[in-house]
Amino acid sequence: MSKIPEDTIEVPLYRAAHGRTGDKGDRSNISVIAWHAGLYPLLAEQLTPERVAAQFRHRAPSQVQRFLLPKLHAMNFVLDAVLDGGVNDALNLDAHGKALSFLLLDMPVRVPRPLVPLLGGP
């Protein structure tokens, strides 16, 4: 990300949202749910499929799709080919990809100063 505008702060995504991960074969589903409805528009703007693909570049997803769920203040990302073949084929310790949501939640997001009180955590 480029220089941070003075009227915003940069925080890890986990301050603005929580997540949940699921899997099917070599595909991971990562849901991102805003802690507060007021944070959802900025998350929808900043959490693009391109940025998520860049966050997971070391896993080399073949495709990243995003599905917006505005009434739930959430979005779901589907990442293909990120689980080393899936549960039955993967030799890594996290064959289900449950820890992948934590990697996404570490992504930096910019939050306008008036929305800072809506953030969670320190």
C-alpha positions as CSV (number, residue, x, y, z in Angstrom):
1,M,0.0,0.0,0.0
2,S,1.2,3.5,-0.7
3,K,1.6,6.4,1.8
4,I,-1.1,6.5,4.4
5,P,-3.3,9.7,4.2
6,E,-3.2,11.8,7.3
7,D,-6.9,11.3,8.1
8,T,-6.5,7.5,8.2
9,I,-4.6,4.9,10.2
10,E,-3.4,1.6,9.0
11,V,-4.3,-1.4,11.1
12,P,-4.3,-5.2,10.6
13,L,-7.7,-6.5,9.3
14,Y,-8.4,-8.4,12.5
15,R,-9.0,-5.0,14.2
16,A,-11.9,-4.4,11.8
17,A,-13.2,-7.9,11.2
18,H,-13.1,-11.6,12.2
19,G,-12.9,-14.6,9.9
20,R,-13.8,-18.2,9.4
21,T,-12.2,-20.7,7.1
22,G,-13.5,-23.8,5.4
23,D,-12.3,-26.2,2.7
24,K,-13.4,-28.5,-0.1
25,G,-10.6,-30.4,-1.8
26,D,-7.9,-27.9,-2.9
27,R,-10.2,-24.9,-2.5
28,S,-10.3,-22.7,0.6
29,N,-13.3,-20.5,1.6
30,I,-12.5,-17.6,3.9
31,S,-15.3,-15.4,5.3
32,V,-14.5,-12.0,6.6
33,I,-17.2,-10.4,8.9
34,A,-17.0,-6.8,9.9
35,W,-17.0,-6.2,13.7
36,H,-19.4,-3.3,13.0
37,A,-21.7,-2.4,10.1
38,G,-20.0,0.9,9.8
39,L,-16.7,-0.8,8.8
40,Y,-18.2,-2.9,6.0
41,P,-18.0,-0.4,3.2
42,L,-14.3,0.3,3.7
43,L,-13.6,-3.4,3.9
44,A,-15.6,-4.0,0.6
45,E,-13.5,-1.3,-1.0
46,Q,-10.1,-2.5,0.2
47,L,-10.4,-6.3,0.2
48,T,-10.3,-6.9,-3.5
49,P,-9.7,-10.3,-5.1
50,E,-6.4,-8.8,-6.3
51,R,-5.2,-7.8,-2.8
52,V,-6.2,-11.1,-1.4
53,A,-4.3,-13.0,-4.1
54,A,-1.3,-10.9,-3.3
55,Q,-1.6,-11.7,0.4
56,F,-1.6,-15.4,-0.6
57,R,1.0,-15.2,-3.4
58,H,3.3,-17.7,-1.6
59,R,0.4,-20.2,-1.9
60,A,0.0,-19.4,-5.6
61,P,-3.9,-19.5,-5.8
62,S,-5.0,-20.2,-9.4
63,Q,-8.0,-18.0,-8.8
64,V,-9.5,-15.8,-6.1
65,Q,-13.2,-15.0,-6.2
66,R,-15.0,-12.6,-3.8
67,F,-18.7,-12.8,-2.9
68,L,-20.2,-9.8,-1.1
69,L,-22.9,-10.3,1.6
70,P,-23.8,-6.7,2.5
71,K,-26.8,-7.6,4.7
72,L,-24.5,-9.7,6.8
73,H,-21.6,-7.1,6.7
74,A,-19.5,-9.9,5.4
75,M,-17.8,-11.3,2.3
76,N,-16.5,-14.7,1.3
77,F,-13.3,-15.4,-0.6
78,V,-12.9,-18.6,-2.6
79,L,-9.2,-19.4,-3.2
80,D,-8.5,-22.2,-5.7
81,A,-5.4,-24.5,-5.5
82,V,-4.1,-23.2,-2.2
83,L,-4.3,-26.4,-0.1
84,D,-1.5,-28.4,-1.7
85,G,-4.1,-30.8,-3.2
86,G,-6.5,-31.0,-0.3
87,V,-6.7,-33.0,2.9
88,N,-5.9,-36.4,1.3
89,D,-2.9,-35.1,-0.7
90,A,-1.3,-32.4,1.4
91,L,1.7,-33.0,3.5
92,N,1.5,-29.7,5.4
93,L,0.4,-29.5,9.0
94,D,-2.7,-27.4,8.1
95,A,-4.2,-29.6,5.3
96,H,-7.7,-28.1,6.0
97,G,-6.3,-24.6,5.7
98,K,-7.9,-23.4,9.0
99,A,-5.0,-21.1,9.6
100,L,-5.5,-19.3,6.3
101,S,-8.0,-16.9,7.8
102,F,-5.3,-15.6,10.2
103,L,-3.1,-14.8,7.2
104,L,-5.8,-12.8,5.6
105,L,-6.7,-11.1,8.9
106,D,-3.1,-9.9,9.1
107,M,-3.6,-7.8,5.9
108,P,-3.3,-4.1,6.5
109,V,-6.4,-1.9,5.9
110,R,-6.8,1.9,6.1
111,V,-9.4,3.2,8.5
112,P,-10.6,6.8,8.5
113,R,-10.0,8.4,11.9
114,P,-13.8,8.9,12.6
115,L,-14.3,5.1,12.4
116,V,-11.4,4.2,14.7
117,P,-13.8,3.8,17.7
118,L,-15.5,0.9,15.8
119,L,-12.3,-1.1,15.8
120,G,-11.7,-4.0,18.1
121,G,-8.5,-4.8,20.0
122,P,-5.6,-2.7,21.1
